[in-house]
């Protein structure tokens, strides 16, 4: 992409980060403009054998296949159906991307059946009825009055409708009273009391069955994740070129928003969309940048608007997803002149990442990986700068079990994906280094890296 094309495409900043990105472009127009990321891209790791998806989202056929596997697990447990209440379970098993508020959107998956049963607000009727829909009950809104439906010209006052009971009555009229049912979570005592009152017995929890499937990414999920990381690689290359080219002329705020604008346009240029529901879904482009003192904390709470300076630590971070698939990708920089301490903080964090890549093998307990990484950090005398576990599981929702932590003894399995965060943080000097990436556990050998960003000093030890 040429500078003129990029600046011309900034428009009025109608996408997130657009106004700030436009301001950076205008201010730097006389100083060579915005880079393309091509220079930094020369340092990418070579291609590997992981496939990149051509689809923009997981198709409905994929969701139906996953639902069939869930139904098989329910049948094996002697269950007649499961109530999905969690947003991410609903998205995973039905493919319906939606927004959650206080309004109830639940769906019931019968063990013997070919479609979900929806319980939903009128607000979402078009989204639900245009997707995988053959049966369901609709209420007007939260808080609801039984029988009122202003969108159909039915308007009346009355007592508040108990939507939990209303939904259970919907299952009862479909013949599920007296059946052995489950929910995707442990229900509260008050919820179970109503379940027993309406359906004749409590619901078990099948949360573990849902999470078991969601933890183990399918080949198509991995391919779509690799596609998202391909865009993310280019975003990082753009941000690095921007810092290398314009350095101390910028703030961390400007780098973040220019990179977000660049990434949004890069991704949306490839996404088929017509403005209607169910395409261009699950797209998330959130890029951050912080310089100096704020890098010394894992989760700083201050606003980032600081001038980029020499001799400081800097971090570019964020999350990118398409069709709900993707994850984190961070890279920390140490800007010359560097101290020995800066080098050691960075190298210890980096070496922890490389250890995680090698140690995360099928059949290995999560706690063993965490122990080995923490031991390395302590052996180097860096225990003061340890603030957290090396990694969390990565799913559509972000953090997902299992965790590479000392107390998680889950055995790693094929398709599990993890962040990569054995970070080092020194708030006293304002020096922090926290990498992240996506590591996928394979059938054999070490895990695989989703990005093509290097872990090298050449990439991260920069002079501006």
KOLTORMI-430559 format. One record per residue (C-alpha): residue in one letter; x, y, z. Coordinates in steps of 0.001 Angstrom, whole numbers. Last residue first. Example, Ala and Ser with C-alpha at 12.3 -4.5 7.8 and 13.67 -1.06 7.14 Angstrom:
{r "S"; {13670; -1060; 7140}} {r "A"; {12300; -4500; 7800}} 
END
This chain:
{r "X"; {15699; 5555; 16637}} {r "X"; {17822; 2525; 17580}} {r "X"; {16117; -830; 17973}} {r "X"; {16647; -3993; 19990}} {r "X"; {13351; -5760; 19173}} {r "X"; {13589; -7207; 15676}} {r "X"; {17342; -7768; 15535}} {r "X"; {17242; -8978; 19127}} {r "X"; {15214; -11877; 17803}} {r "X"; {11917; -13480; 18758}} {r "X"; {10621; -13336; 15193}} {r "X"; {7067; -12582; 14073}} {r "X"; {5546; -15240; 11826}} {r "X"; {2492; -15716; 14010}} {r "X"; {704; -18953; 14912}} {r "X"; {3643; -20682; 16578}} {r "X"; {3474; -24474; 16811}} {r "X"; {3773; -26663; 19883}} {r "X"; {6669; -29056; 20296}} {r "X"; {6645; -32634; 19000}} {r "X"; {3609; -34817; 18443}} {r "X"; {-130; -34423; 17980}} {r "X"; {218; -30638; 18076}} {r "X"; {-364; -28026; 20780}} {r "X"; {-1034; -24592; 19289}} {r "X"; {968; -21556; 20461}} {r "X"; {-526; -18115; 19849}} {r "X"; {1583; -15053; 20544}} {r "X"; {2516; -12945; 23531}} {r "X"; {5655; -11193; 24599}} {r "X"; {5887; -9200; 27799}} {r "X"; {8971; -7122; 28529}} {r "X"; {8940; -4436; 31192}} {r "X"; {11231; -1635; 32267}} {r "X"; {9896; 1371; 34163}} {r "X"; {12959; 1427; 36400}} {r "X"; {11160; 738; 39678}} {r "X"; {8158; -896; 37971}} {r "X"; {10257; -3866; 36827}} {r "X"; {8159; -6411; 34935}} {r "X"; {9190; -9700; 33296}} {r "X"; {6726; -11608; 31160}} {r "X"; {6235; -15358; 30765}} {r "X"; {3341; -14487; 28472}} {r "X"; {2689; -16728; 25478}} {r "X"; {-1073; -17163; 24918}} {r "X"; {-2231; -20712; 24579}} {r "X"; {-4088; -22931; 22117}} {r "X"; {-5211; -26496; 22706}} {r "X"; {-5527; -28329; 19406}} {r "X"; {-3955; -31612; 20495}} {r "X"; {-3879; -32056; 24265}} {r "X"; {-1959; -30726; 27238}} {r "X"; {-2630; -32667; 30424}} {r "X"; {-4447; -30582; 33021}} {r "X"; {-2445; -30160; 36243}} {r "X"; {-3315; -26499; 36806}} {r "X"; {-1893; -25275; 40114}} {r "X"; {1524; -24124; 38922}} {r "X"; {95; -22282; 35950}} {r "X"; {11; -22829; 32209}} {r "X"; {-3738; -22420; 32216}} {r "X"; {-6514; -24640; 30884}} {r "X"; {-8911; -22977; 30511}} {r "X"; {-9950; -19937; 28470}} {r "X"; {-8897; -16286; 28419}} {r "X"; {-10037; -14605; 25207}} {r "X"; {-13725; -15307; 24558}} {r "X"; {-13073; -16983; 21213}} {r "X"; {-10467; -19161; 22895}} {r "X"; {-6956; -18939; 24315}} {r "X"; {-5622; -20900; 27292}} {r "X"; {-3578; -18800; 29666}} {r "X"; {163; -18347; 29849}} {r "X"; {3399; -18041; 31867}} {r "X"; {1816; -17455; 35289}} {r "X"; {2085; -13996; 36861}} {r "X"; {4180; -11209; 38377}} {r "X"; {7780; -12351; 38123}} {r "X"; {10147; -9357; 38294}} {r "X"; {11544; -10040; 41759}} {r "X"; {12272; -13623; 40724}} {r "X"; {14887; -12498; 38204}} {r "X"; {17935; -14113; 39787}} {r "X"; {18677; -16134; 36663}} {r "X"; {17795; -19374; 38487}} {r "X"; {14484; -17731; 39442}} {r "X"; {13469; -17114; 35833}} {r "X"; {14579; -20601; 34791}} {r "X"; {12611; -22121; 37677}} {r "X"; {9525; -20114; 36640}} {r "X"; {9747; -21571; 33134}} {r "X"; {10200; -25160; 34359}} {r "X"; {7339; -24873; 36864}} {r "X"; {4904; -23422; 34309}} {r "X"; {5567; -26232; 31831}} {r "X"; {5177; -28858; 34554}} {r "X"; {1951; -27261; 35795}} {r "X"; {326; -27602; 32362}} {r "X"; {872; -31359; 32556}} {r "X"; {2569; -32806; 29447}} {r "X"; {491; -35260; 27400}} {r "X"; {763; -33338; 24128}} {r "X"; {3734; -31005; 24134}} {r "X"; {4144; -27479; 25435}} {r "X"; {7804; -27767; 26437}} {r "X"; {9346; -26472; 23212}} {r "X"; {7164; -23419; 22648}} {r "X"; {7089; -22668; 26387}} {r "X"; {10878; -22710; 26516}} {r "X"; {11016; -20279; 23599}} {r "X"; {8660; -17951; 25437}} {r "X"; {10694; -18168; 28650}} {r "X"; {13772; -17263; 26611}} {r "X"; {12051; -14086; 25440}} {r "X"; {11124; -12982; 28959}} {r "X"; {14641; -13639; 30231}} {r "X"; {16101; -11874; 27193}} {r "X"; {13988; -8743; 27698}} {r "X"; {14698; -8357; 31414}} {r "X"; {18390; -9097; 30844}} {r "X"; {18745; -6527; 28058}} {r "X"; {17004; -3832; 30071}} {r "X"; {19295; -4574; 33018}} {r "X"; {22395; -4329; 30838}} {r "X"; {21241; -834; 29917}} {r "X"; {20011; 166; 26488}} {r "X"; {20831; 3321; 24532}} {r "X"; {18928; 2307; 22515}} {r "X"; {15261; 1328; 22490}} {r "X"; {14227; -1980; 24037}} {r "X"; {11169; -3376; 22300}} {r "X"; {8395; -5680; 23486}} {r "X"; {6287; -7697; 21013}} {r "X"; {2698; -8705; 21608}} {r "X"; {289; -10897; 19614}} {r "X"; {-2950; -12051; 21195}} {r "X"; {-5636; -14127; 19565}} {r "X"; {-7290; -15290; 16381}} {r "X"; {-10645; -16871; 15596}} {r "X"; {-14018; -15189; 16220}} {r "X"; {-14778; -14940; 12515}} {r "X"; {-11722; -12730; 12271}} {r "X"; {-9689; -11952; 15354}} {r "X"; {-6910; -9544; 16316}} {r "X"; {-5767; -8836; 19880}} {r "X"; {-3250; -6278; 21062}} {r "X"; {327; -5378; 21848}} {r "X"; {3164; -3032; 20954}} {r "X"; {5531; -2556; 23889}} {r "X"; {8248; -1; 24534}} {r "X"; {11183; -3; 26938}} {r "X"; {13094; 3260; 27092}} {r "X"; {16585; 4521; 26234}} {r "X"; {15320; 6799; 23484}} {r "X"; {11928; 8358; 23906}} {r "X"; {8422; 7891; 22501}} {r "X"; {6238; 10661; 23862}} {r "X"; {3487; 9574; 26201}} {r "X"; {-268; 9275; 25839}} {r "X"; {-1264; 5962; 27387}} {r "X"; {-4104; 6315; 29899}} {r "X"; {-3319; 4749; 33280}} {r "X"; {-4406; 1357; 34576}} {r "X"; {-1281; -696; 33963}} {r "X"; {-1925; -4436; 33657}} {r "X"; {1430; -6260; 33695}} {r "X"; {3353; -3236; 35044}} {r "X"; {6836; -2012; 34097}} {r "X"; {5710; -1195; 30540}} {r "X"; {3836; 1827; 31946}} {r "X"; {7094; 3480; 32977}} {r "X"; {8539; 3655; 29480}} {r "X"; {6336; 3433; 26409}} {r "X"; {2937; 1919; 25721}} {r "X"; {1247; 697; 22567}} {r "X"; {-2099; -983; 22025}} {r "X"; {-3879; -2505; 19057}} {r "X"; {-7465; -3796; 19064}} {r "X"; {-8818; -5245; 15831}} {r "X"; {-11767; -7582; 16408}} {r "X"; {-13844; -9202; 13703}} {r "X"; {-16273; -11857; 14994}} {r "X"; {-18687; -11259; 12135}} {r "X"; {-18070; -9737; 8694}} {r "X"; {-20946; -11931; 7469}} {r "X"; {-23854; -13172; 9581}} {r "X"; {-26030; -10064; 9414}} {r "X"; {-26357; -7726; 6423}} {r "X"; {-23955; -4948; 5469}} {r "X"; {-22872; -6722; 2292}} {r "X"; {-19572; -8230; 3345}} {r "X"; {-16743; -10271; 1900}} {r "X"; {-13650; -9616; 3994}} {r "X"; {-10306; -8972; 2307}} {r "X"; {-10300; -5138; 2261}} {r "X"; {-11714; -5327; 5784}} {r "X"; {-8472; -6861; 7043}} {r "X"; {-5998; -4308; 5687}} {r "X"; {-8310; -1402; 6446}} {r "X"; {-8671; -2441; 10063}} {r "X"; {-4970; -3185; 10384}} {r "X"; {-3859; 230; 9152}} {r "X"; {-6364; 1987; 11391}} {r "X"; {-5252; -30; 14403}} {r "X"; {-1622; 665; 13601}} {r "X"; {-2286; 4416; 13348}} {r "X"; {-4186; 4215; 16609}} {r "X"; {-1485; 2436; 18566}} {r "X"; {1395; 4475; 17147}} {r "X"; {-421; 7725; 17871}} {r "X"; {-1127; 6805; 21485}} {r "X"; {2507; 5746; 22002}} {r "X"; {3448; 9285; 21050}} {r "X"; {5347; 10165; 17916}} {r "X"; {8133; 12452; 16656}} {r "X"; {10574; 10434; 18789}} {r "X"; {10471; 7500; 16413}} {r "X"; {9448; 8564; 12907}} {r "X"; {10993; 5876; 10732}} {r "X"; {11820; 3145; 13268}} {r "X"; {8550; 3679; 15130}} {r "X"; {6476; 3602; 11939}} {r "X"; {8435; 622; 10613}} {r "X"; {7740; -1253; 13853}} {r "X"; {4031; -378; 13763}} {r "X"; {3718; -1459; 10122}} {r "X"; {5522; -4750; 10822}} {r "X"; {3232; -5322; 13798}} {r "X"; {162; -4753; 11626}} {r "X"; {1564; -7059; 8957}} {r "X"; {2025; -9868; 11500}} {r "X"; {-1529; -9248; 12743}} {r "X"; {-2877; -9808; 9242}} {r "X"; {-1146; -13189; 9093}} {r "X"; {-2295; -13848; 12652}} {r "X"; {-5915; -13650; 11521}} {r "X"; {-5197; -16129; 8718}} {r "X"; {-3468; -18489; 11166}} {r "X"; {-6568; -18338; 13368}} {r "X"; {-8734; -19274; 10379}} {r "X"; {-6450; -22257; 9711}} {r "X"; {-6508; -23259; 13386}} {r "X"; {-10288; -23055; 13504}} {r "X"; {-10485; -25122; 10305}} {r "X"; {-8133; -27776; 11716}} {r "X"; {-10278; -28072; 14867}} {r "X"; {-9298; -26364; 18115}} {r "X"; {-9450; -28466; 21255}} {r "X"; {-10472; -26158; 24081}} {r "X"; {-13974; -25627; 22694}} {r "X"; {-14723; -29335; 22706}} {r "X"; {-13708; -29917; 26324}} {r "X"; {-15352; -26630; 27340}} {r "X"; {-18775; -27786; 26215}} {r "X"; {-18419; -31223; 27821}} {r "X"; {-17127; -29708; 31060}} {r "X"; {-20064; -27341; 31354}} {r "X"; {-22444; -30290; 31267}} {r "X"; {-24036; -29380; 34592}} {r "X"; {-27081; -31324; 35764}} {r "X"; {-30543; -29818; 35621}} {r "X"; {-32880; -30370; 38559}} {r "X"; {-36162; -32312; 38577}} {r "X"; {-39879; -32086; 37786}} {r "X"; {-39765; -29745; 34818}} {r "X"; {-41568; -26689; 36199}} {r "X"; {-40948; -26908; 39979}} {r "X"; {-37607; -28664; 39600}} {r "X"; {-36360; -26031; 37190}} {r "X"; {-37696; -23284; 39461}} {r "X"; {-35771; -24658; 42445}} {r "X"; {-32704; -25114; 40237}} {r "X"; {-32712; -21414; 39379}} {r "X"; {-32990; -20419; 43053}} {r "X"; {-30109; -22729; 43930}} {r "X"; {-27926; -21303; 41193}} {r "X"; {-27204; -23409; 38120}} {r "X"; {-23781; -24930; 37505}} {r "X"; {-23034; -24191; 33874}} {r "X"; {-23776; -25415; 30347}} {r "X"; {-27147; -26734; 31467}} {r "X"; {-28260; -30337; 31685}} {r "X"; {-31426; -32385; 31198}} {r "X"; {-32747; -35787; 32254}} {r "X"; {-36369; -35693; 31173}} {r "X"; {-39355; -35366; 33490}} {r "X"; {-40654; -32358; 31602}} {r "X"; {-39027; -32149; 28157}} {r "X"; {-42191; -32567; 26083}} {r "X"; {-42201; -29392; 23994}} {r "X"; {-44700; -27751; 26377}} {r "X"; {-42194; -28336; 29170}} {r "X"; {-39344; -26692; 27284}} {r "X"; {-41398; -23533; 26797}} {r "X"; {-42428; -23665; 30463}} {r "X"; {-38714; -23629; 31235}} {r "X"; {-38338; -20473; 29148}} {r "X"; {-41208; -18740; 30931}} {r "X"; {-39769; -19784; 34320}} {r "X"; {-36469; -18079; 33460}} {r "X"; {-38356; -15175; 31914}} {r "X"; {-40303; -14374; 35076}} {r "X"; {-42715; -11873; 33538}} {r "X"; {-43180; -8655; 35489}} {r "X"; {-46783; -7962; 36418}} {r "X"; {-49063; -6200; 33951}} {r "X"; {-49431; -3450; 31425}} {r "X"; {-50634; -3947; 27884}} {r "X"; {-49645; -3388; 24285}} {r "X"; {-50094; -5818; 21389}} {r "X"; {-49421; -4000; 18103}} {r "X"; {-47065; -6710; 16830}} {r "X"; {-43894; -4746; 17654}} {r "X"; {-45594; -3770; 20924}} {r "X"; {-45573; -7436; 22051}} {r "X"; {-47171; -7920; 25464}} {r "X"; {-48225; -11444; 26398}} {r "X"; {-46316; -11667; 29658}} {r "X"; {-44750; -8369; 30672}} {r "X"; {-40981; -8248; 30200}} {r "X"; {-38109; -6438; 31847}} {r "X"; {-36219; -7000; 29592}} {r "X"; {-37778; -7102; 26151}} {r "X"; {-40504; -8545; 23907}} {r "X"; {-40396; -12294; 24409}} {r "X"; {-39767; -14794; 21624}} {r "X"; {-40139; -18583; 21659}} {r "X"; {-38235; -20935; 19372}} {r "X"; {-38229; -23422; 16524}} {r "X"; {-36728; -23782; 13063}} {r "X"; {-33842; -21336; 13163}} {r "X"; {-30217; -21651; 12135}} {r "X"; {-29801; -18054; 10890}} {r "X"; {-32373; -15562; 9617}} {r "X"; {-34711; -16114; 12584}} {r "X"; {-31925; -15429; 15050}} {r "X"; {-30525; -12213; 13604}} {r "X"; {-33957; -10852; 12676}} {r "X"; {-35464; -11601; 16092}} {r "X"; {-32632; -10028; 18079}} {r "X"; {-34509; -7089; 19655}} {r "X"; {-37622; -9248; 19937}} {r "X"; {-35842; -11048; 22774}} {r "X"; {-34811; -14725; 22666}} {r "X"; {-35534; -18307; 23640}} {r "X"; {-34316; -20553; 20808}} {r "X"; {-34751; -24293; 20286}} {r "X"; {-31703; -25729; 18506}} {r "X"; {-31864; -27908; 15390}} {r "X"; {-31592; -31493; 14186}} {r "X"; {-32879; -33385; 17190}} {r "X"; {-32153; -36214; 19581}} {r "X"; {-29897; -34822; 22287}} {r "X"; {-31994; -31668; 22315}} {r "X"; {-29968; -28440; 22128}} {r "X"; {-31679; -25599; 24016}} {r "X"; {-30919; -21989; 23276}} {r "X"; {-30584; -18996; 25530}} {r "X"; {-30609; -15270; 24823}} {r "X"; {-31706; -13405; 27958}} {r "X"; {-31481; -9618; 27883}} {r "X"; {-29124; -8097; 30475}} {r "X"; {-26738; -7478; 27587}} {r "X"; {-25144; -9926; 25178}} {r "X"; {-24252; -9184; 21584}} {r "X"; {-24562; -11856; 18933}} {r "X"; {-22601; -14197; 16677}} {r "X"; {-24838; -17175; 15887}} {r "X"; {-22590; -20082; 14858}} {r "X"; {-24807; -22573; 16703}} {r "X"; {-22326; -24572; 18797}} {r "X"; {-19563; -21994; 19140}} {r "X"; {-21716; -18859; 19313}} {r "X"; {-24084; -20352; 21900}} {r "X"; {-21153; -21665; 23937}} {r "X"; {-19554; -18238; 23763}} {r "X"; {-22658; -16417; 24969}} {r "X"; {-23192; -18793; 27914}} {r "X"; {-26770; -19941; 28506}} {r "X"; {-26846; -23164; 26476}} {r "X"; {-29509; -25548; 27801}} {r "X"; {-28550; -29165; 27155}} {r "X"; {-30592; -32163; 26073}} {r "X"; {-31818; -35672; 26824}} {r "X"; {-28875; -36758; 28957}} {r "X"; {-27750; -40366; 29430}} {r "X"; {-24074; -39431; 29638}} {r "X"; {-23310; -41150; 26320}} {r "X"; {-26261; -39299; 24808}} {r "X"; {-24866; -35963; 25939}} {r "X"; {-21466; -36785; 24439}} {r "X"; {-23101; -37707; 21139}} {r "X"; {-25131; -34503; 21211}} {r "X"; {-21915; -32502; 21685}} {r "X"; {-20451; -34235; 18615}} {r "X"; {-23588; -33354; 16648}} {r "X"; {-23307; -29746; 17822}} {r "X"; {-19726; -29597; 16534}} {r "X"; {-20909; -30831; 13126}} {r "X"; {-23729; -28281; 13082}} {r "X"; {-21269; -25500; 13913}} {r "X"; {-19044; -26536; 10988}} {r "X"; {-22007; -26632; 8587}} {r "X"; {-22886; -23116; 9717}} {r "X"; {-19579; -21896; 8323}} {r "X"; {-16640; -20764; 10499}} {r "X"; {-15854; -17252; 9344}} {r "X"; {-14059; -15344; 6613}} {r "X"; {-13246; -18476; 4593}} {r "X"; {-9889; -18795; 2774}} {r "X"; {-8178; -20408; 5745}} {r "X"; {-4402; -20437; 6037}} {r "X"; {-2683; -23809; 6283}} {r "X"; {160; -24615; 8628}} {r "X"; {3153; -25997; 6707}} {r "X"; {5637; -23263; 7562}} {r "X"; {6517; -19935; 5998}} {r "X"; {9833; -18349; 7010}} {r "X"; {10024; -16147; 10134}} {r "X"; {9439; -12494; 9408}} {r "X"; {12477; -10179; 9205}} {r "X"; {11689; -8849; 5706}} {r "X"; {8302; -7791; 7109}} {r "X"; {10133; -5023; 8978}} {r "X"; {10939; -3312; 5695}} {r "X"; {7529; -3882; 4119}} {r "X"; {5600; -2324; 6995}} {r "X"; {3919; 143; 4654}} {r "X"; {5363; 3327; 6090}} {r "X"; {3396; 6496; 6822}} {r "X"; {4445; 9841; 5431}} {r "X"; {7941; 10835; 4340}} {r "X"; {8343; 13771; 6660}} {r "X"; {5972; 16192; 4949}} {r "X"; {3007; 13872; 5374}} {r "X"; {3918; 13119; 8982}} {r "X"; {1323; 15389; 10575}} {r "X"; {-1357; 14385; 8086}} {r "X"; {-753; 10674; 8565}} {r "X"; {-695; 10954; 12355}} {r "X"; {-3947; 12924; 12347}} {r "X"; {-5551; 10402; 10020}} {r "X"; {-4629; 7557; 12375}} {r "X"; {-6110; 9481; 15303}} {r "X"; {-9341; 10019; 13399}} {r "X"; {-9465; 6440; 12158}} {r "X"; {-8794; 4693; 15472}} {r "X"; {-12061; 2827; 15337}} {r "X"; {-13708; 3184; 11954}} {r "X"; {-15386; 6332; 10690}} {r "X"; {-12164; 8301; 10716}} {r "X"; {-13291; 10890; 8226}} {r "X"; {-11525; 9385; 5246}} {r "X"; {-8384; 7395; 6047}} {r "X"; {-8303; 5864; 2604}} {r "X"; {-6555; 8831; 1034}} {r "X"; {-3791; 8612; 3593}} {r "X"; {-3210; 4941; 2853}} {r "X"; {-3425; 5331; -914}} {r "X"; {-1043; 8290; -855}} {r "X"; {1433; 6369; 1327}} {r "X"; {1414; 3390; -1036}} {r "X"; {0; 0; 0}} 
END
